[in-house]
Amino acid sequence: MFKILDKYIIRKYLGTFFFVMLLFTMIASAIDFSEKVQDFIEESCTKREIIFDYFINFMLYINGMLMPIYVLIGVIFFTSRMAYNAEMISILNAGVPFSRIMRPYLISATIVMILFLLASHYFVPVGNVKRLDFERKYINKRSEKGKKDNVHLFIAKNLKAYIRYYSPSDSMIRDLRIEKIENGEVKGILEAATAQWHGNTGKWTLSTYEIRTFDGINESLQYNYTSTLDTALNIHPNDFVFYENEKERMTTAMLMDNIQREKLRGAINPKNYEIELHRRTSEPFMVVILTILGLAIAGRKVRGGMGLHLAIGIGLGAVYIFISRFSATFANSNDLPAIVGVWIPNIIYALITVYAVSKAQK
């Protein structure tokens, strides 16, 4: 059963949190609109596309990025007001221990954390699909990157493919060569003049192909220059096109499938996908840490009042963003495992929180 104190703090926590979220969402949307309004006017996009395809999903995206900061600022804001109005002193003087005061904070933080987890793992990526498609169609028309000539890639741990040229207009490969390698030796070679992609079946149609197999000094050759061969290869037209933010439009299930696919193709550390996967879990857990940190900082009435507390909170939020971006970049350079690099900010702030709680007014 929730006591009066629990209901009071939970109501203040959630009310302040959603108010801060609304405020920052309006500011971010206004800034983004001012930057892109010229593109909206010049391009043939409709009002419905601007509102429902872009801005609704942009709000989801920006909130998913800044939600830990909303929590920290919100907790510091209403807790500092409680301290300024001597409410915290009255609660402590009534014999309520600090650990008991943390209970409604933790309950509220858990509610926000669950919402954040659902948003990070599913709702934000689903919204990013429409947002990024809108940007690529009307704003960042040249954001596509890729390599179409002389492409080398592993399609399995022991299969290496070479593509002389890929034509995106007709989804066709010119001069395909696949080598099967075992124990450092070439055991088989498949060569085809062309390979045509069929999206409805997920297969490639090879024409003018030959297959060589090697067994020691013995070699066998199978060739066909008149008929075609339909086969499934671990090659997709998307492999020749690259978008820097492609991982943002993948749900967690899609991210995990891509990680497994990259490992199957010989990419031992598909870091970009792994970092994004772990980030979607680490940042929601940061909500709980920042909640207790905000309580420990703002629970004491100090000279300077709410302004000093908010300045400290904004400073800690800025440092958190810097550390999280730095650690993710550091992990992406293969110097750290992805999971370690992503969770470093949580570990650092957890230690800071433990120290702040030890020094908090009790």
JORA-V661537 format. One record per residue. N is the residue number from 1. RES is the residue in one small letter. SS is DSSP state (2 for helix, 1 for strand, 0 for the rest). D_LAST is the distance of its C-alpha to the last C-alpha in whole Angstrom. Layout:
BEGIN
n,res,ss,d_last
N,RES,SS,D_LAST
N,RES,SS,D_LAST
END
This chain:
BEGIN
n,res,ss,d_last
1,m,0,24
2,f,0,22
3,k,0,20
4,i,2,20
5,l,2,17
6,d,2,18
7,k,2,21
8,y,2,19
9,i,2,17
10,i,2,20
11,r,2,23
12,k,2,21
13,y,2,20
14,l,2,24
15,g,2,25
16,t,2,24
17,f,2,25
18,f,2,28
19,f,2,29
20,v,2,28
21,m,2,30
22,l,2,33
23,l,2,32
24,f,2,33
25,t,2,35
26,m,2,38
27,i,2,37
28,a,2,38
29,s,2,41
30,a,2,42
31,i,2,42
32,d,2,44
33,f,2,46
34,s,2,47
35,e,2,48
36,k,2,50
37,v,2,52
38,q,2,55
39,d,2,55
40,f,2,55
41,i,2,58
42,e,2,60
43,e,0,60
44,s,0,61
45,c,0,58
46,t,0,57
47,k,2,55
48,r,2,54
49,e,2,53
50,i,2,51
51,i,2,49
52,f,2,49
53,d,2,50
54,y,2,48
55,f,2,45
56,i,2,44
57,n,2,43
58,f,2,42
59,m,2,39
60,l,2,38
61,y,2,39
62,i,2,36
63,n,2,34
64,g,2,34
65,m,2,33
66,l,2,31
67,m,2,28
68,p,2,26
69,i,2,26
70,y,2,26
71,v,2,23
72,l,2,21
73,i,2,22
74,g,2,21
75,v,2,18
76,i,2,17
77,f,2,19
78,f,2,18
79,t,2,14
80,s,2,15
81,r,2,17
82,m,2,15
83,a,2,12
84,y,2,16
85,n,0,17
86,a,0,14
87,e,2,13
88,m,2,10
89,i,2,9
90,s,2,11
91,i,2,10
92,l,2,7
93,n,2,9
94,a,0,11
95,g,0,10
96,v,0,9
97,p,0,7
98,f,2,6
99,s,2,9
100,r,2,11
101,i,2,10
102,m,2,12
103,r,2,15
104,p,2,16
105,y,2,16
106,l,2,17
107,i,2,20
108,s,2,21
109,a,2,21
110,t,2,23
111,i,2,26
112,v,2,26
113,m,2,26
114,i,2,29
115,l,2,31
116,f,2,31
117,l,2,32
118,l,2,35
119,a,2,36
120,s,2,36
121,h,2,38
122,y,2,40
123,f,2,40
124,v,2,40
125,p,2,42
126,v,2,45
127,g,2,44
128,n,2,45
129,v,2,48
130,k,2,49
131,r,2,48
132,l,2,49
133,d,2,52
134,f,2,52
135,e,2,51
136,r,2,54
137,k,2,57
138,y,2,56
139,i,2,54
140,n,0,54
141,k,0,57
142,r,0,57
143,s,0,54
144,e,0,56
145,k,1,57
146,g,0,59
147,k,0,62
148,k,0,65
149,d,1,67
150,n,1,67
151,v,1,64
152,h,1,63
153,l,1,61
154,f,1,60
155,i,1,61
156,a,1,60
157,k,0,59
158,n,0,63
159,l,1,64
160,k,1,64
161,a,1,66
162,y,1,67
163,i,1,68
164,r,1,71
165,y,1,70
166,y,1,68
167,s,1,69
168,p,0,66
169,s,0,69
170,d,0,71
171,s,0,68
172,m,1,70
173,i,1,70
174,r,1,73
175,d,1,74
176,l,1,72
177,r,1,71
178,i,1,69
179,e,1,69
180,k,1,68
181,i,1,67
182,e,1,67
183,n,0,66
184,g,0,67
185,e,1,70
186,v,1,71
187,k,1,73
188,g,1,73
189,i,1,74
190,l,1,74
191,e,1,75
192,a,1,76
193,a,1,77
194,t,1,75
195,a,1,72
196,q,1,72
197,w,1,68
198,h,1,68
199,g,0,65
200,n,0,66
201,t,0,67
202,g,0,64
203,k,1,67
204,w,1,69
205,t,1,73
206,l,1,75
207,s,1,78
208,t,1,81
209,y,1,79
210,e,1,79
211,i,1,78
212,r,1,78
213,t,1,77
214,f,1,77
215,d,1,78
216,g,0,79
217,i,0,82
218,n,1,83
219,e,1,82
220,s,1,82
221,l,1,83
222,q,1,82
223,y,1,83
224,n,1,83
225,y,1,85
226,t,1,86
227,s,1,83
228,t,1,79
229,l,1,76
230,d,1,73
231,t,1,70
232,a,0,66
233,l,0,65
234,n,0,61
235,i,0,62
236,h,0,61
237,p,2,62
238,n,2,58
239,d,2,58
240,f,2,60
241,v,0,58
242,f,1,54
243,y,0,52
244,e,0,49
245,n,0,46
246,e,2,48
247,k,2,45
248,e,2,43
249,r,2,46
250,m,0,46
251,t,0,44
252,t,2,42
253,a,2,45
254,m,2,47
255,l,2,45
256,m,2,45
257,d,2,49
258,n,2,49
259,i,2,48
260,q,2,50
261,r,2,53
262,e,2,52
263,k,2,52
264,l,2,55
265,r,0,57
266,g,0,56
267,a,0,53
268,i,0,50
269,n,0,47
270,p,0,47
271,k,2,44
272,n,2,44
273,y,2,44
274,e,2,41
275,i,2,39
276,e,2,39
277,l,2,39
278,h,2,36
279,r,2,34
280,r,2,34
281,t,2,32
282,s,2,30
283,e,2,29
284,p,2,28
285,f,2,25
286,m,2,24
287,v,2,23
288,v,2,20
289,i,2,19
290,l,2,19
291,t,2,17
292,i,2,14
293,l,2,14
294,g,2,15
295,l,2,12
296,a,2,10
297,i,2,12
298,a,2,13
299,g,0,9
300,r,0,9
301,k,0,12
302,v,0,14
303,r,0,18
304,g,0,20
305,g,2,18
306,m,2,19
307,g,2,22
308,l,2,20
309,h,2,18
310,l,2,21
311,a,2,23
312,i,2,20
313,g,2,20
314,i,2,24
315,g,2,24
316,l,2,23
317,g,2,25
318,a,2,28
319,v,2,27
320,y,2,27
321,i,2,30
322,f,2,32
323,i,2,30
324,s,2,31
325,r,2,35
326,f,2,35
327,s,2,34
328,a,2,37
329,t,2,39
330,f,2,39
331,a,2,39
332,n,2,42
333,s,0,44
334,n,0,44
335,d,0,42
336,l,0,39
337,p,0,39
338,a,2,39
339,i,2,36
340,v,2,34
341,g,2,35
342,v,2,33
343,w,2,30
344,i,2,29
345,p,2,27
346,n,2,25
347,i,2,25
348,i,2,24
349,y,2,21
350,a,2,20
351,l,2,19
352,i,2,18
353,t,2,15
354,v,2,14
355,y,2,14
356,a,2,12
357,v,2,9
358,s,2,9
359,k,2,9
360,a,0,6
361,q,0,4
362,k,0,0
END
